[in-house]
Amino acid sequence: MRQKAARFGVTLAMAGTLAAGVLAAATPASATATGWVPYQGYRTLQNCVSAGTAKLIMSGYKEYDCRWDSPYYMLWLRK
């Protein structure tokens, strides 16, 4: 049973790393070419999501994305 739990933990860690790699794969140059604009960096993902939601409501943006850009999460916006 412990081996299954350990394997599951490793699988989750690998999936998280892969998901983070996919999000980070888009370079800023390609992101800006598709209409994404960097706005501001945040220490936590929760703060980034809250700010992105507020920008959708108050500033008329249609989409937001929080991407890890070490050492913070960068909020990207698109009209």
C-alpha positions as CSV (number, residue, x, y, z in Angstrom):
1,M,0.0,0.0,0.0
2,R,2.8,2.4,0.8
3,Q,4.4,1.8,-2.6
4,K,1.1,2.7,-4.4
5,A,0.9,5.9,-2.3
6,A,4.5,6.8,-3.1
7,R,4.0,6.1,-6.8
8,F,0.9,8.2,-6.8
9,G,2.8,11.1,-5.1
10,V,5.5,10.9,-7.7
11,T,3.0,10.8,-10.5
12,L,1.3,13.9,-9.1
13,A,4.6,15.7,-8.8
14,M,5.5,14.9,-12.3
15,A,2.1,16.0,-13.6
16,G,2.5,19.3,-11.7
17,T,6.0,19.8,-13.2
18,L,4.7,19.1,-16.7
19,A,1.7,21.5,-16.3
20,A,4.0,24.2,-15.1
21,G,6.4,23.6,-18.0
22,V,3.5,23.9,-20.5
23,L,2.4,27.2,-19.0
24,A,5.9,28.6,-19.0
25,A,6.6,27.4,-22.5
26,A,5.1,30.4,-24.1
27,T,7.7,33.1,-24.4
28,P,6.8,36.7,-23.6
29,A,7.5,37.6,-27.2
30,S,5.0,35.1,-28.5
31,A,2.5,36.0,-25.8
32,T,2.5,39.7,-26.8
33,A,2.2,38.8,-30.4
34,T,-1.1,37.1,-29.6
35,G,-2.5,40.1,-27.7
36,W,-1.4,39.2,-24.2
37,V,0.0,42.1,-22.1
38,P,2.1,41.7,-18.9
39,Y,0.5,43.7,-16.1
40,Q,2.2,43.0,-12.7
41,G,3.9,40.3,-10.6
42,Y,2.4,38.8,-7.5
43,R,4.0,36.6,-4.8
44,T,1.1,34.1,-4.6
45,L,-1.1,32.6,-7.2
46,Q,-4.2,33.5,-5.2
47,N,-3.3,37.2,-5.3
48,C,-2.7,37.0,-9.0
49,V,-6.0,35.4,-9.6
50,S,-7.8,37.9,-7.5
51,A,-6.2,40.8,-9.3
52,G,-7.0,39.2,-12.7
53,T,-10.6,38.8,-11.8
54,A,-10.8,42.4,-10.6
55,K,-9.3,43.5,-14.0
56,L,-11.9,41.5,-15.9
57,I,-14.7,43.3,-14.0
58,M,-13.3,46.8,-13.7
59,S,-11.1,47.3,-16.8
60,G,-12.9,45.5,-19.6
61,Y,-10.3,42.8,-20.2
62,K,-11.7,39.6,-21.6
63,E,-9.1,37.1,-20.4
64,Y,-6.3,36.9,-17.8
65,D,-3.6,34.3,-17.1
66,C,-1.3,33.9,-14.1
67,R,2.1,32.4,-15.2
68,W,5.0,31.6,-13.0
69,D,7.8,34.0,-13.8
70,S,10.4,33.3,-11.0
71,P,10.3,34.7,-8.3
72,Y,6.6,35.7,-8.7
73,Y,3.4,35.0,-10.7
74,M,3.0,37.4,-13.6
75,L,-0.5,38.6,-14.4
76,W,-1.1,38.6,-18.2
77,L,-4.2,40.4,-19.6
78,R,-5.9,40.3,-23.1
79,K,-8.6,42.6,-24.4
